[in-house]
Amino acid sequence: MKMRFWETGSIGNKGNLQTNNMTKAEGDWCNVYYETEKDAAVDVFNLADEQTEQIATKLGFSEKENVNIYISGV
């Protein structure tokens, strides 16, 4: 499982729940955006990235979906 982290401050809010203070953990099947709780975000990311492929297969998706999870410190 690959996890890449990106600072997202320069991206801004583009009609989604992302804030300028979020860091993005990018995976093969999902992305997790978080503000301060990195350990919790990594746990969520690991579970979600592992399970998303299985869920997509059960739902009959033939291509990867754009799955984003946002964790706010507020």
C-alpha positions in Angstrom: 0.0 0.0 0.0 1.4 3.4 -1.0 0.8 6.5 1.0 2.0 9.9 -0.1 1.6 13.1 1.9 1.1 16.5 0.4 0.6 19.9 1.9 -2.6 21.2 0.4 -2.5 24.9 1.5 -1.8 26.1 -2.1 -4.7 24.1 -3.5 -7.4 25.9 -1.6 -11.1 25.0 -1.3 -12.5 23.9 -4.6 -16.1 23.1 -3.8 -15.3 20.3 -1.3 -14.6 20.0 2.4 -10.8 20.6 2.1 -9.4 23.5 4.0 -6.1 25.3 3.5 -4.7 23.7 6.7 -5.1 20.1 5.5 -2.5 17.6 4.5 -3.4 15.0 2.0 -2.6 11.3 2.3 -2.9 9.9 -1.2 -3.4 6.2 -1.7 -4.2 3.7 -4.4 -8.0 3.7 -3.7 -8.7 6.7 -1.6 -7.3 10.0 -0.3 -7.6 11.2 3.3 -7.4 14.9 4.1 -6.6 15.9 7.7 -5.7 19.0 9.7 -4.0 17.9 12.9 -4.6 14.3 13.9 -2.0 12.5 11.8 -2.1 9.3 13.7 -5.9 9.0 13.5 -5.8 10.0 9.8 -3.2 7.2 9.1 -5.5 4.7 10.8 -8.5 5.8 8.8 -6.4 5.8 5.6 -5.0 2.3 6.1 -8.5 0.8 6.7 -10.2 2.8 3.9 -7.5 2.2 1.3 -7.6 -1.6 2.2 -11.4 -1.8 2.1 -12.3 0.5 -0.8 -11.2 -2.0 -3.5 -13.4 -4.7 -2.0 -16.4 -2.4 -1.6 -16.0 -1.2 -5.2 -15.9 -4.7 -6.5 -19.0 -5.7 -4.6 -20.8 -2.6 -6.0 -19.7 -3.6 -9.5 -17.5 -0.6 -10.3 -15.2 -1.3 -13.2 -12.9 1.6 -12.6 -11.5 3.3 -9.5 -13.8 5.9 -8.0 -12.6 9.3 -6.6 -12.9 8.5 -2.9 -11.9 11.4 -0.5 -12.2 11.4 3.2 -11.9 14.7 5.2 -11.0 14.8 8.9 -11.4 18.2 10.5 -9.9 19.2 13.8 -12.9 21.4 14.5 
